[in-house]
Amino acid sequence: MEVKITQAAPEKLKQKPTDESKLGFGGIFTDHFFIAEYSKGKGWHTASIEPYRPLTLDPAAMCLHYGQLIFEGMKTYRGKDDSIYLFRPDMNIARMNASAERLVMPPIDTGLFREGLKKLVLLEKDWIPHSSGTSLYIRPTMIATEKALGVHPSAEYYFYIILCPVGAYYAQGFSPTKIFVSEEYVRSVRGSIGACKAAGNYAASLYAAEQAKEMGYTQVLWLDAIEMKYVEEVGTSNIFFMIDDELVTPPLTGSILPGVTRDSVIQLARHWGINVSERPLSMDEILAAHAKGTIRDCFASGTAAIVSPVGQIYYKGKEFVINKGEIGKLTQRLYNEILQIQYGEKDDPFGWRVKIN
């Protein structure tokens, strides 16, 4: 399918940020976006790159009523030689199509996804920041657009991609975060849509996240919805604990997101000879290890922050300090290694880095 490109008039172009130390995350958007339409019986059609604009939706559009809305989070990086790189894009595409299948939405043609993304990024390449730790965040999104109020899968959809120059995800940058273990609310349950990157999962997380924020914590650590004892994931990331010589992360049993960075961390750690276990991990085991002093490291992993060190955990009215509140050696090593692979500064033995120019 041909991707038609309509460029914004020169006088309509936005002013690009001049101070990359103040980019923040998610507040600045580029001049253009990619959009394609889907109709039942016709498939994907009318793919184009256009000047950034508001979408037009009928008030009865089904995404506004029944939650058929999925998205992905990716990044593109500027290398020192001005090369432009993506990081494991095919894994994001596959995960988005898995989310689409679960929410009874049409799969996105892989070739269309790749072509639209590549052309959009190259058109907006001057928006990719130059500073270390910065990138151009990519947000592919699919929404149901059929105007109908009966509960059924939509017959029409938009798939679009927007871009956003970003700095550090957390205001404090790469420094230990404080996480709040929710004992009252849950994010998802096995058999639901926890493994999908669906808007509803994030809506369900907001109330507890606000509670945590009011208490001075950065994120919520969710527990399983059945027994409320096994850790699952952090609000925007997967979670890892280094206990003795074992790196432990919860298994993918359907209620947590199969993170691209999670998989990268597991592969890297095993490549370095570290014993990695994907197994259930209870708060009781974590507290027992903390009491023995055997928790050597703890971090969250995700596209936005890569890996984020955890310095404190709040549970049952008590604070538990991890690794003296300092960045762990493994966390620092993983952060450096993944970042350098993403920017083309180190060899990529796994074939994760994709050069697009």
C-alpha positions as CSV (number, residue, x, y, z in Angstrom):
1,M,0.0,0.0,0.0
2,E,1.3,3.4,-0.9
3,V,1.9,5.8,1.9
4,K,0.9,9.3,0.7
5,I,3.0,12.1,2.3
6,T,1.6,15.6,2.7
7,Q,4.1,17.9,4.4
8,A,3.2,20.9,6.5
9,A,3.7,24.3,5.0
10,P,7.0,25.9,6.2
11,E,5.2,28.6,8.1
12,K,3.2,26.0,10.0
13,L,6.2,24.1,11.3
14,K,6.7,24.2,15.1
15,Q,9.7,25.5,16.8
16,K,12.0,22.7,17.9
17,P,13.2,22.6,21.6
18,T,16.5,24.4,22.1
19,D,17.3,23.1,25.6
20,E,17.3,19.4,25.5
21,S,17.8,19.2,29.2
22,K,14.2,20.4,29.6
23,L,12.4,18.0,27.2
24,G,10.6,16.0,29.9
25,F,8.4,13.2,28.7
26,G,5.3,13.3,26.6
27,G,4.5,17.0,26.3
28,I,6.0,18.0,22.9
29,F,4.9,16.6,19.5
30,T,6.4,16.8,16.1
31,D,5.0,18.3,12.9
32,H,3.5,15.2,11.3
33,F,1.9,11.9,12.0
34,F,1.0,8.7,10.2
35,I,-2.6,7.5,9.9
36,A,-4.3,4.6,8.2
37,E,-8.0,3.5,8.2
38,Y,-9.6,0.1,8.4
39,S,-13.1,-0.9,7.2
40,K,-14.6,-4.4,7.6
41,G,-14.6,-6.0,4.2
42,K,-12.1,-3.6,2.8
43,G,-9.2,-4.0,5.2
44,W,-6.5,-1.3,5.8
45,H,-6.6,1.6,3.3
46,T,-5.9,5.3,2.9
47,A,-2.5,5.3,4.6
48,S,-0.9,8.7,4.8
49,I,1.6,11.0,6.6
50,E,0.0,14.4,7.3
51,P,0.6,17.5,9.3
52,Y,-0.2,16.8,13.0
53,R,-3.8,17.6,13.6
54,P,-6.8,16.7,15.9
55,L,-8.7,13.5,15.0
56,T,-12.3,13.7,14.0
57,L,-14.5,11.2,15.9
58,D,-18.2,10.8,16.1
59,P,-19.5,11.1,19.7
60,A,-20.7,7.5,19.3
61,A,-17.2,6.2,18.2
62,M,-16.9,2.9,20.0
63,C,-13.4,3.6,21.4
64,L,-15.1,6.2,23.6
65,H,-17.6,3.8,25.0
66,Y,-16.3,0.2,25.0
67,G,-12.5,0.7,25.3
68,Q,-11.2,-0.8,22.1
69,L,-8.0,1.2,22.3
70,I,-4.5,-0.2,22.2
71,F,-1.0,1.3,21.8
72,E,2.7,0.7,21.9
73,G,5.8,2.5,23.2
74,M,8.9,2.6,21.1
75,K,11.9,4.9,20.6
76,T,14.3,6.0,17.9
77,Y,17.8,7.1,18.7
78,R,20.4,9.4,17.1
79,G,23.9,7.8,17.0
80,K,27.1,9.7,17.2
81,D,27.6,9.4,13.4
82,D,24.1,10.8,12.9
83,S,22.7,7.4,12.1
84,I,19.1,6.7,13.2
85,Y,18.3,3.5,15.0
86,L,15.2,1.7,16.2
87,F,15.4,-0.9,19.0
88,R,13.6,-4.2,18.5
89,P,10.7,-2.8,16.5
90,D,9.5,-6.2,15.3
91,M,8.8,-7.2,18.9
92,N,6.7,-4.1,19.4
93,I,4.8,-4.8,16.2
94,A,4.1,-8.4,17.2
95,R,3.0,-7.3,20.7
96,M,0.6,-4.7,19.2
97,N,-1.0,-7.4,17.0
98,A,-1.3,-9.7,20.0
99,S,-3.1,-6.9,21.9
100,A,-5.3,-6.4,18.8
101,E,-6.2,-10.1,18.7
102,R,-7.2,-10.1,22.4
103,L,-9.5,-7.0,21.9
104,V,-11.0,-8.3,18.7
105,M,-9.3,-5.6,16.6
106,P,-7.8,-6.2,13.1
107,P,-4.1,-7.0,12.9
108,I,-1.9,-4.3,11.4
109,D,-0.1,-5.4,8.3
110,T,3.6,-5.7,9.3
111,G,4.8,-4.1,6.1
112,L,2.5,-1.2,6.4
113,F,3.5,-0.6,10.0
114,R,7.2,-0.7,9.2
115,E,6.9,1.5,6.1
116,G,4.7,4.1,7.8
117,L,7.0,4.2,10.8
118,K,10.2,4.5,8.8
119,K,8.9,7.2,6.5
120,L,7.5,9.2,9.4
121,V,10.7,9.0,11.5
122,L,12.9,10.0,8.5
123,L,10.6,12.9,7.7
124,E,10.9,14.1,11.3
125,K,14.6,13.2,11.8
126,D,15.5,16.8,12.8
127,W,13.3,16.3,15.9
128,I,15.5,13.5,17.2
129,P,17.5,15.0,20.1
130,H,21.3,14.9,20.1
131,S,22.0,14.7,23.9
132,S,22.9,11.5,25.7
133,G,19.8,9.9,27.3
134,T,17.4,11.6,24.9
135,S,15.4,10.1,22.1
136,L,12.3,10.4,19.9
137,Y,9.5,8.5,21.5
138,I,7.1,6.7,19.2
139,R,3.4,6.0,20.1
140,P,1.6,3.8,17.6
141,T,-2.1,3.6,18.5
142,M,-5.3,1.9,17.3
143,I,-8.8,3.0,18.1
144,A,-12.3,1.8,17.2
145,T,-14.1,4.4,15.2
146,E,-17.5,2.9,14.2
147,K,-20.4,5.0,15.4
148,A,-22.6,2.5,17.3
149,L,-23.8,2.0,20.9
150,G,-24.5,-1.8,20.8
151,V,-21.7,-3.8,22.4
152,H,-19.8,-5.6,19.6
153,P,-16.4,-5.3,18.0
154,S,-16.1,-2.2,15.8
155,A,-16.1,-2.5,12.1
156,E,-13.9,0.6,11.6
157,Y,-10.6,1.7,13.1
158,Y,-7.8,4.3,12.9
159,F,-4.2,3.2,13.3
160,Y,-1.9,6.2,13.8
161,I,1.6,7.0,15.0
162,I,2.7,10.2,16.7
163,L,6.3,11.2,17.7
164,C,7.6,13.0,20.8
165,P,11.1,14.2,21.6
166,V,11.9,13.1,25.2
167,G,14.4,13.2,28.0
168,A,14.3,11.2,31.2
169,Y,10.9,9.6,32.1
170,Y,11.3,10.4,35.8
171,A,11.9,13.9,36.9
172,Q,14.7,12.7,39.1
173,G,16.4,11.0,36.2
174,F,18.5,7.8,36.7
175,S,18.3,7.7,40.5
176,P,16.6,5.3,42.9
177,T,12.8,5.5,42.9
178,K,10.3,4.7,45.8
179,I,7.5,2.3,45.1
180,F,4.3,1.7,46.9
181,V,2.9,-1.9,47.1
182,S,-0.9,-1.7,46.7
183,E,-2.8,-4.0,49.1
184,E,-6.2,-2.8,48.2
185,Y,-6.4,-2.4,44.4
186,V,-5.2,-4.6,41.5
187,R,-4.2,-3.8,37.9
188,S,-5.4,-7.0,36.2
189,V,-6.2,-10.7,36.7
190,R,-5.3,-13.8,34.8
191,G,-7.7,-14.3,31.9
192,S,-8.3,-10.6,31.6
193,I,-6.3,-8.1,29.4
194,G,-3.2,-7.5,31.6
195,A,-0.8,-8.9,28.9
196,C,-2.1,-6.3,26.4
197,K,-1.0,-2.7,26.1
198,A,-4.6,-1.6,26.3
199,A,-5.8,1.8,27.6
200,G,-8.1,0.1,30.1
201,N,-5.2,-1.3,32.1
202,Y,-3.8,2.1,32.6
203,A,-7.1,3.6,33.6
204,A,-7.5,0.9,36.2
205,S,-4.1,1.9,37.7
206,L,-4.7,5.6,38.1
207,Y,-6.5,5.6,41.5
208,A,-3.8,3.7,43.3
209,A,-1.1,5.6,41.5
210,E,-2.5,8.9,42.8
211,Q,-2.6,7.5,46.3
212,A,1.0,6.5,46.0
213,K,2.0,9.9,44.6
214,E,0.3,11.7,47.5
215,M,2.4,9.6,49.9
216,G,5.6,10.5,48.1
217,Y,6.1,7.4,46.0
218,T,6.9,7.2,42.3
219,Q,5.1,4.1,41.2
220,V,2.8,1.3,42.4
221,L,4.0,-2.3,42.6
222,W,1.0,-4.4,41.8
223,L,0.2,-7.8,43.5
224,D,-1.7,-10.7,42.0
225,A,-5.4,-10.3,42.1
226,I,-6.2,-13.8,43.6
227,E,-4.0,-14.1,46.7
228,M,-2.7,-10.5,46.8
229,K,0.8,-11.9,47.8
230,Y,2.8,-12.3,44.6
231,V,4.4,-9.3,42.9
232,E,3.4,-8.7,39.3
233,E,4.6,-5.4,37.7
234,V,5.2,-1.8,38.5
235,G,2.7,0.8,37.0
236,T,4.8,1.4,33.8
237,S,7.4,-1.3,34.0
238,N,8.3,-4.9,34.8
239,I,10.1,-5.6,38.1
240,F,13.3,-7.5,38.9
241,F,14.9,-8.5,42.2
242,M,18.5,-9.7,42.6
243,I,18.3,-12.1,45.6
244,D,21.6,-13.7,46.5
245,D,22.9,-14.8,43.0
246,E,19.5,-15.2,41.4
247,L,17.8,-12.5,39.3
248,V,14.0,-13.0,39.7
249,T,11.2,-11.6,37.7
250,P,7.5,-12.7,37.7
251,P,6.5,-15.1,34.9
252,L,4.3,-14.2,32.0
253,T,1.1,-15.9,33.0
254,G,-1.3,-13.5,31.3
255,S,-1.8,-10.7,33.8
256,I,1.4,-8.7,33.2
257,L,2.8,-7.0,30.1
258,P,5.5,-9.0,28.2
259,G,8.0,-6.1,28.1
260,V,10.5,-5.6,25.3
261,T,13.0,-4.3,27.8
262,R,12.1,-7.1,30.2
263,D,13.1,-9.6,27.5
264,S,16.3,-7.7,26.7
265,V,17.3,-7.7,30.4
266,I,16.7,-11.4,30.7
267,Q,18.8,-12.1,27.5
268,L,21.6,-9.8,28.5
269,A,21.8,-11.2,32.1
270,R,21.9,-14.8,30.9
271,H,24.5,-13.8,28.3
272,W,26.6,-12.6,31.2
273,G,26.2,-15.9,33.1
274,I,23.7,-14.6,35.6
275,N,21.1,-17.0,36.9
276,V,17.7,-15.6,35.8
277,S,14.5,-17.1,37.1
278,E,11.0,-16.3,35.8
279,R,9.0,-17.5,38.7
280,P,6.4,-16.4,41.3
281,L,7.9,-14.1,43.9
282,S,5.9,-13.4,47.0
283,M,6.1,-10.3,49.3
284,D,6.9,-12.8,52.1
285,E,9.9,-14.0,50.3
286,I,11.0,-10.4,49.5
287,L,10.7,-9.4,53.2
288,A,12.5,-12.5,54.4
289,A,15.4,-11.8,51.9
290,H,15.4,-8.1,53.0
291,A,15.7,-9.2,56.7
292,K,18.6,-11.4,55.8
293,G,20.3,-8.7,53.7
294,T,20.3,-10.8,50.6
295,I,18.5,-8.4,48.3
296,R,21.4,-7.1,46.3
297,D,19.5,-5.1,43.7
298,C,16.1,-4.2,42.5
299,F,15.0,-2.4,39.4
300,A,12.1,-1.8,37.0
301,S,12.4,-2.2,33.2
302,G,10.5,-0.5,30.4
303,T,10.9,1.4,27.2
304,A,10.5,4.8,28.8
305,A,13.2,4.6,31.4
306,I,15.1,1.5,30.2
307,V,15.9,0.3,33.8
308,S,15.0,2.3,36.8
309,P,16.7,1.5,40.2
310,V,14.4,1.0,43.2
311,G,15.6,2.4,46.4
312,Q,12.6,1.9,48.7
313,I,9.5,-0.2,48.9
314,Y,6.5,0.7,51.1
315,Y,4.4,-2.3,52.3
316,K,2.0,-2.8,55.2
317,G,2.8,0.6,56.7
318,K,6.6,0.2,56.6
319,E,9.4,1.3,54.4
320,F,12.1,-1.2,53.3
321,V,15.3,0.3,51.9
322,I,16.9,-1.6,49.1
323,N,20.7,-1.6,48.7
324,K,21.1,1.3,51.1
325,G,19.0,3.4,48.7
326,E,21.7,3.4,46.1
327,I,21.9,2.3,42.5
328,G,22.8,-1.4,42.3
329,K,25.8,-2.6,40.2
330,L,23.6,-4.8,38.0
331,T,21.1,-2.0,37.4
332,Q,23.9,0.4,36.3
333,R,25.5,-2.2,34.1
334,L,22.2,-3.1,32.4
335,Y,21.3,0.6,31.9
336,N,24.7,1.4,30.3
337,E,24.8,-1.7,28.1
338,I,21.3,-1.3,26.7
339,L,21.7,2.5,26.2
340,Q,25.0,2.0,24.3
341,I,23.4,-0.7,22.1
342,Q,20.5,1.6,21.3
343,Y,22.8,4.5,20.4
344,G,25.1,2.3,18.3
345,E,28.0,2.8,20.6
346,K,28.5,-0.9,21.3
347,D,28.4,-4.1,19.4
348,D,24.9,-5.6,19.2
349,P,25.3,-9.4,19.6
350,F,21.6,-10.0,19.6
351,G,20.6,-8.1,16.4
352,W,18.3,-5.7,18.3
353,R,19.4,-2.5,16.8
354,V,17.9,-1.5,13.4
355,K,19.4,1.2,11.4
356,I,16.9,3.1,9.2
357,N,19.0,5.7,7.3
